[in-house]
Amino acid sequence: MEAIQIITTPNEFKKEIANEVKTHLDEFLKHFAPIQPKEYLTRSDVAKMFSVDISTISNWQKSKRLNPLAISGRVYFLRSEVEASLKPLNV
């Protein structure tokens, strides 16, 4: 086993280790992005979100403003798609 001799103050040594760890951690975080689970909303959830009636949500579905998803007769919307369907106003 080799012996390592460090010629520095303890505080400088701590800073050097912290900088090296931070460098490796930053590099790791560049390649790692946790996958956020998709959030599904019901028609009622979307209606509450916009303070409108459920019939308005149905109209938005028919006019293709919202893209519904279904399973076993239940209708859902992806939150990300609902938020993406909003358009900025040119005021």
TORDOTOR-356014 format. One record per atom (N, C-alpha, C): residue number from 1; residue in three letters; chain; atom name; x, y, z. Coordinates in nm, 3 decimals. Layout:
N
 resi resn chain name      xx      yy      zz
  NUM  ALA     A   CA       X       Y       Z
...
! end
This chain:
91
 resi resn chain name      xx      yy      zz
    1  MET     A    N   0.084  -0.117   0.000
    1  MET     A   CA   0.000   0.000   0.000
    1  MET     A    C   0.089   0.123   0.000
    2  GLU     A    N   0.053   0.220  -0.083
    2  GLU     A   CA   0.131   0.342  -0.091
    2  GLU     A    C   0.083   0.444   0.010
    3  ALA     A    N   0.174   0.523   0.058
    3  ALA     A   CA   0.139   0.630   0.150
    3  ALA     A    C   0.129   0.760   0.071
    4  ILE     A    N   0.030   0.840   0.103
    4  ILE     A   CA   0.011   0.968   0.038
    4  ILE     A    C   0.035   1.076   0.140
    5  GLN     A    N   0.117   1.171   0.103
    5  GLN     A   CA   0.146   1.282   0.192
    5  GLN     A    C   0.079   1.407   0.134
    6  ILE     A    N  -0.001   1.474   0.218
    6  ILE     A   CA  -0.074   1.593   0.176
    6  ILE     A    C  -0.011   1.712   0.247
    7  ILE     A    N   0.032   1.806   0.165
    7  ILE     A   CA   0.095   1.925   0.222
    7  ILE     A    C   0.001   2.042   0.196
    8  THR     A    N  -0.090   2.063   0.287
    8  THR     A   CA  -0.188   2.172   0.277
    8  THR     A    C  -0.259   2.183   0.412
    9  THR     A    N  -0.335   2.287   0.427
    9  THR     A   CA  -0.410   2.301   0.551
    9  THR     A    C  -0.536   2.216   0.543
   10  PRO     A    N  -0.591   2.177   0.656
   10  PRO     A   CA  -0.714   2.097   0.654
   10  PRO     A    C  -0.829   2.165   0.579
   11  ASN     A    N  -0.844   2.296   0.596
   11  ASN     A   CA  -0.953   2.367   0.528
   11  ASN     A    C  -0.935   2.366   0.376
   12  GLU     A    N  -0.812   2.386   0.330
   12  GLU     A   CA  -0.785   2.382   0.186
   12  GLU     A    C  -0.810   2.241   0.132
   13  PHE     A    N  -0.773   2.141   0.209
   13  PHE     A   CA  -0.797   2.002   0.169
   13  PHE     A    C  -0.946   1.973   0.156
   14  LYS     A    N  -1.025   2.022   0.253
   14  LYS     A   CA  -1.170   2.005   0.248
   14  LYS     A    C  -1.228   2.072   0.123
   15  LYS     A    N  -1.182   2.194   0.095
   15  LYS     A   CA  -1.231   2.267  -0.023
   15  LYS     A    C  -1.198   2.192  -0.151
   16  GLU     A    N  -1.078   2.138  -0.158
   16  GLU     A   CA  -1.035   2.064  -0.278
   16  GLU     A    C  -1.121   1.939  -0.298
   17  ILE     A    N  -1.149   1.868  -0.191
   17  ILE     A   CA  -1.235   1.749  -0.200
   17  ILE     A    C  -1.377   1.790  -0.240
   18  ALA     A    N  -1.428   1.896  -0.178
   18  ALA     A   CA  -1.563   1.942  -0.209
   18  ALA     A    C  -1.573   1.983  -0.356
   19  ASN     A    N  -1.473   2.053  -0.407
   19  ASN     A   CA  -1.475   2.093  -0.548
   19  ASN     A    C  -1.472   1.972  -0.641
   20  GLU     A    N  -1.394   1.874  -0.607
   20  GLU     A   CA  -1.385   1.754  -0.690
   20  GLU     A    C  -1.517   1.676  -0.689
   21  VAL     A    N  -1.576   1.663  -0.572
   21  VAL     A   CA  -1.705   1.594  -0.561
   21  VAL     A    C  -1.812   1.671  -0.639
   22  LYS     A    N  -1.812   1.804  -0.627
   22  LYS     A   CA  -1.910   1.887  -0.698
   22  LYS     A    C  -1.894   1.870  -0.849
   23  THR     A    N  -1.771   1.865  -0.897
   23  THR     A   CA  -1.746   1.845  -1.040
   23  THR     A    C  -1.804   1.714  -1.088
   24  HIS     A    N  -1.780   1.608  -1.015
   24  HIS     A   CA  -1.833   1.476  -1.053
   24  HIS     A    C  -1.985   1.473  -1.043
   25  LEU     A    N  -2.040   1.536  -0.942
   25  LEU     A   CA  -2.185   1.539  -0.924
   25  LEU     A    C  -2.251   1.619  -1.036
   26  ASP     A    N  -2.194   1.732  -1.073
   26  ASP     A   CA  -2.248   1.812  -1.183
   26  ASP     A    C  -2.247   1.733  -1.314
   27  GLU     A    N  -2.140   1.661  -1.338
   27  GLU     A   CA  -2.129   1.578  -1.458
   27  GLU     A    C  -2.235   1.468  -1.458
   28  PHE     A    N  -2.256   1.407  -1.343
   28  PHE     A   CA  -2.359   1.304  -1.331
   28  PHE     A    C  -2.498   1.361  -1.357
   29  LEU     A    N  -2.527   1.478  -1.301
   29  LEU     A   CA  -2.659   1.538  -1.316
   29  LEU     A    C  -2.688   1.584  -1.458
   30  LYS     A    N  -2.585   1.611  -1.537
   30  LYS     A   CA  -2.606   1.647  -1.677
   30  LYS     A    C  -2.671   1.532  -1.754
   31  HIS     A    N  -2.635   1.409  -1.717
   31  HIS     A   CA  -2.683   1.291  -1.790
   31  HIS     A    C  -2.801   1.223  -1.722
   32  PHE     A    N  -2.836   1.268  -1.605
   32  PHE     A   CA  -2.945   1.205  -1.530
   32  PHE     A    C  -3.059   1.303  -1.514
   33  ALA     A    N  -3.173   1.269  -1.569
   33  ALA     A   CA  -3.292   1.351  -1.551
   33  ALA     A    C  -3.404   1.257  -1.508
   34  PRO     A    N  -3.452   1.271  -1.385
   34  PRO     A   CA  -3.558   1.180  -1.340
   34  PRO     A    C  -3.683   1.198  -1.426
   35  ILE     A    N  -3.746   1.088  -1.457
   35  ILE     A   CA  -3.866   1.090  -1.538
   35  ILE     A    C  -3.986   1.118  -1.448
   36  GLN     A    N  -4.053   1.227  -1.480
   36  GLN     A   CA  -4.172   1.263  -1.403
   36  GLN     A    C  -4.289   1.177  -1.452
   37  PRO     A    N  -4.365   1.120  -1.361
   37  PRO     A   CA  -4.480   1.041  -1.404
   37  PRO     A    C  -4.584   1.131  -1.470
   38  LYS     A    N  -4.652   1.076  -1.569
   38  LYS     A   CA  -4.755   1.152  -1.637
   38  LYS     A    C  -4.875   1.167  -1.544
   39  GLU     A    N  -4.930   1.286  -1.544
   39  GLU     A   CA  -5.046   1.311  -1.459
   39  GLU     A    C  -5.171   1.315  -1.547
   40  TYR     A    N  -5.266   1.231  -1.513
   40  TYR     A   CA  -5.390   1.224  -1.589
   40  TYR     A    C  -5.501   1.296  -1.512
   41  LEU     A    N  -5.581   1.372  -1.585
   41  LEU     A   CA  -5.692   1.446  -1.527
   41  LEU     A    C  -5.823   1.396  -1.583
   42  THR     A    N  -5.925   1.394  -1.499
   42  THR     A   CA  -6.058   1.360  -1.547
   42  THR     A    C  -6.123   1.484  -1.606
   43  ARG     A    N  -6.240   1.467  -1.668
   43  ARG     A   CA  -6.312   1.583  -1.721
   43  ARG     A    C  -6.345   1.680  -1.608
   44  SER     A    N  -6.382   1.627  -1.493
   44  SER     A   CA  -6.414   1.713  -1.378
   44  SER     A    C  -6.292   1.793  -1.333
   45  ASP     A    N  -6.175   1.728  -1.332
   45  ASP     A   CA  -6.051   1.797  -1.293
   45  ASP     A    C  -6.022   1.914  -1.387
   46  VAL     A    N  -6.038   1.889  -1.517
   46  VAL     A   CA  -6.011   1.995  -1.616
   46  VAL     A    C  -6.114   2.106  -1.602
   47  ALA     A    N  -6.238   2.069  -1.579
   47  ALA     A   CA  -6.344   2.170  -1.562
   47  ALA     A    C  -6.314   2.258  -1.439
   48  LYS     A    N  -6.271   2.197  -1.331
   48  LYS     A   CA  -6.236   2.274  -1.210
   48  LYS     A    C  -6.114   2.361  -1.236
   49  MET     A    N  -6.017   2.309  -1.312
   49  MET     A   CA  -5.895   2.383  -1.342
   49  MET     A    C  -5.925   2.516  -1.412
   50  PHE     A    N  -6.024   2.513  -1.502
   50  PHE     A   CA  -6.057   2.633  -1.578
   50  PHE     A    C  -6.186   2.700  -1.532
   51  SER     A    N  -6.245   2.649  -1.427
   51  SER     A   CA  -6.371   2.704  -1.374
   51  SER     A    C  -6.478   2.711  -1.481
   52  VAL     A    N  -6.496   2.600  -1.550
   52  VAL     A   CA  -6.600   2.590  -1.653
   52  VAL     A    C  -6.685   2.466  -1.626
   53  ASP     A    N  -6.794   2.454  -1.699
   53  ASP     A   CA  -6.884   2.340  -1.687
   53  ASP     A    C  -6.826   2.221  -1.765
   54  ILE     A    N  -6.865   2.100  -1.726
   54  ILE     A   CA  -6.818   1.980  -1.795
   54  ILE     A    C  -6.861   1.980  -1.941
   55  SER     A    N  -6.975   2.041  -1.972
   55  SER     A   CA  -7.019   2.047  -2.112
   55  SER     A    C  -6.920   2.128  -2.196
   56  THR     A    N  -6.856   2.226  -2.138
   56  THR     A   CA  -6.754   2.304  -2.209
   56  THR     A    C  -6.636   2.214  -2.243
   57  ILE     A    N  -6.600   2.126  -2.152
   57  ILE     A   CA  -6.490   2.033  -2.178
   57  ILE     A    C  -6.527   1.941  -2.294
   58  SER     A    N  -6.652   1.896  -2.298
   58  SER     A   CA  -6.698   1.813  -2.409
   58  SER     A    C  -6.691   1.889  -2.541
   59  ASN     A    N  -6.729   2.015  -2.538
   59  ASN     A   CA  -6.721   2.098  -2.659
   59  ASN     A    C  -6.576   2.114  -2.705
   60  TRP     A    N  -6.485   2.132  -2.610
   60  TRP     A   CA  -6.343   2.145  -2.645
   60  TRP     A    C  -6.290   2.014  -2.704
   61  GLN     A    N  -6.342   1.901  -2.656
   61  GLN     A   CA  -6.303   1.772  -2.713
   61  GLN     A    C  -6.349   1.764  -2.858
   62  LYS     A    N  -6.477   1.799  -2.882
   62  LYS     A   CA  -6.534   1.790  -3.017
   62  LYS     A    C  -6.464   1.883  -3.114
   63  SER     A    N  -6.423   1.999  -3.067
   63  SER     A   CA  -6.355   2.096  -3.154
   63  SER     A    C  -6.205   2.070  -3.162
   64  LYS     A    N  -6.159   1.958  -3.104
   64  LYS     A   CA  -6.018   1.916  -3.107
   64  LYS     A    C  -5.924   2.009  -3.032
   65  ARG     A    N  -5.976   2.089  -2.941
   65  ARG     A   CA  -5.890   2.172  -2.858
   65  ARG     A    C  -5.822   2.087  -2.751
   66  LEU     A    N  -5.892   1.984  -2.706
   66  LEU     A   CA  -5.836   1.891  -2.607
   66  LEU     A    C  -5.833   1.752  -2.668
   67  ASN     A    N  -5.729   1.677  -2.636
   67  ASN     A   CA  -5.712   1.541  -2.687
   67  ASN     A    C  -5.746   1.441  -2.576
   68  PRO     A    N  -5.864   1.381  -2.580
   68  PRO     A   CA  -5.902   1.288  -2.473
   68  PRO     A    C  -5.837   1.151  -2.490
   69  LEU     A    N  -5.814   1.086  -2.378
   69  LEU     A   CA  -5.768   0.948  -2.374
   69  LEU     A    C  -5.875   0.869  -2.298
   70  ALA     A    N  -5.892   0.744  -2.332
   70  ALA     A   CA  -5.998   0.667  -2.267
   70  ALA     A    C  -5.951   0.528  -2.229
   71  ILE     A    N  -6.010   0.479  -2.121
   71  ILE     A   CA  -5.992   0.340  -2.080
   71  ILE     A    C  -6.119   0.297  -2.007
   72  SER     A    N  -6.175   0.190  -2.052
   72  SER     A   CA  -6.298   0.134  -1.993
   72  SER     A    C  -6.409   0.239  -1.979
   73  GLY     A    N  -6.426   0.320  -2.082
   73  GLY     A   CA  -6.534   0.418  -2.080
   73  GLY     A    C  -6.505   0.543  -1.998
   74  ARG     A    N  -6.389   0.551  -1.938
   74  ARG     A   CA  -6.350   0.669  -1.860
   74  ARG     A    C  -6.264   0.758  -1.948
   75  VAL     A    N  -6.283   0.888  -1.937
   75  VAL     A   CA  -6.210   0.984  -2.019
   75  VAL     A    C  -6.107   1.057  -1.933
   76  TYR     A    N  -5.986   1.065  -1.986
   76  TYR     A   CA  -5.877   1.133  -1.916
   76  TYR     A    C  -5.805   1.226  -2.012
   77  PHE     A    N  -5.733   1.320  -1.955
   77  PHE     A   CA  -5.650   1.413  -2.031
   77  PHE     A    C  -5.514   1.419  -1.964
   78  LEU     A    N  -5.410   1.427  -2.045
   78  LEU     A   CA  -5.276   1.448  -1.989
   78  LEU     A    C  -5.264   1.594  -1.948
   79  ARG     A    N  -5.218   1.618  -1.825
   79  ARG     A   CA  -5.203   1.756  -1.778
   79  ARG     A    C  -5.112   1.835  -1.870
   80  SER     A    N  -5.004   1.774  -1.914
   80  SER     A   CA  -4.909   1.845  -2.002
   80  SER     A    C  -4.976   1.888  -2.132
   81  GLU     A    N  -5.065   1.804  -2.188
   81  GLU     A   CA  -5.135   1.840  -2.312
   81  GLU     A    C  -5.238   1.949  -2.288
   82  VAL     A    N  -5.305   1.942  -2.173
   82  VAL     A   CA  -5.404   2.046  -2.140
   82  VAL     A    C  -5.333   2.180  -2.127
   83  GLU     A    N  -5.221   2.182  -2.058
   83  GLU     A   CA  -5.147   2.307  -2.040
   83  GLU     A    C  -5.088   2.355  -2.173
   84  ALA     A    N  -5.049   2.261  -2.260
   84  ALA     A   CA  -4.993   2.298  -2.390
   84  ALA     A    C  -5.100   2.354  -2.484
   85  SER     A    N  -5.226   2.320  -2.458
   85  SER     A   CA  -5.334   2.369  -2.545
   85  SER     A    C  -5.365   2.516  -2.521
   86  LEU     A    N  -5.316   2.571  -2.410
   86  LEU     A   CA  -5.337   2.713  -2.383
   86  LEU     A    C  -5.256   2.797  -2.480
   87  LYS     A    N  -5.316   2.903  -2.529
   87  LYS     A   CA  -5.249   2.989  -2.624
   87  LYS     A    C  -5.232   3.128  -2.563
   88  PRO     A    N  -5.118   3.192  -2.583
   88  PRO     A   CA  -5.097   3.327  -2.528
   88  PRO     A    C  -5.185   3.430  -2.599
   89  LEU     A    N  -5.228   3.527  -2.524
   89  LEU     A   CA  -5.306   3.637  -2.582
   89  LEU     A    C  -5.212   3.748  -2.625
   90  ASN     A    N  -5.241   3.805  -2.738
   90  ASN     A   CA  -5.162   3.919  -2.786
   90  ASN     A    C  -5.232   4.046  -2.742
   91  VAL     A    N  -5.204   4.086  -2.620
   91  VAL     A   CA  -5.270   4.204  -2.564
   91  VAL     A    C  -5.178   4.323  -2.574
! end
